[in-house]
């Protein structure tokens, strides 16, 4: 039976995130960031390359990635006998905030410069287009905000490419630079807990617009100075210790149960080792790793139409401890 699709509100992730990006600039010292203007007029916000960055920067960058339509909080949580800083996120616009904005779906590659782009500007450049067609959304704004996971400032030719693809002038472009090997980087990656679960459900064939509300939490992985190890830890925080919860109104409980059972990271054939070990065994080739591994450790879905709850997956503190060197 064809599921009823919910109407998509006409929200602008770029205009809403713009005010948060301006707050980050106006309170740069408080957030530990460094702000500069490029020759072309674009605004660069360094949250960890030369700048101090930290939890406060990581929290607001998480909200910027969500297009301003989600909230993030930092707290401490117990994982068996291990207590770690953690981040929780919640949104009432899950498809737009996560898949339409937060998802790291834009590979910025110009000559020898590379960065992963996420956040609102994707909805102007439609990166990737098929995902926006799936959620029925694109933004209309004359300002753009993009978060780059990188340890290098983008040169002018990269800024020009981003501006052109977003169809905005450089002086209407905010680029937020967040290395993976920093506290801010680790924080905003764990803040993707809801997005990873919704993306996995979408890849399984579930209509993401059917999710009405979402929340989740994950530990903030301890920082490692080497990129590959830091990437491994941040992935493991979600895959082995992250929990994502979703609300939906769905006609078929049995079909919904099957989606949920296949959604956690433990359903992947690659599951069972710290990500850095898996990556190393794959000769550092992402395409040799099952993409289904990139999902929360635990998914919980409440079907508001029937009142039933569905849960799959488990937290594996043992593997996560191995990942962070304990």
Beta strands, then each sheet from edge to edge (+ up, - down):
strand 1: 34-37
strand 2: 43-46
strand 3: 71-79
strand 4: 82-91
strand 5: 106-110
strand 6: 113-118
strand 7: 144-149
strand 8: 173-177
strand 9: 211-219
strand 10: 243-248
strand 11: 298-303
strand 12: 309-313
sheet 1: 1+ 2- 8- 7- 6+ 5-
sheet 2: 3+ 4- 9+ 10- 11- 12+
end
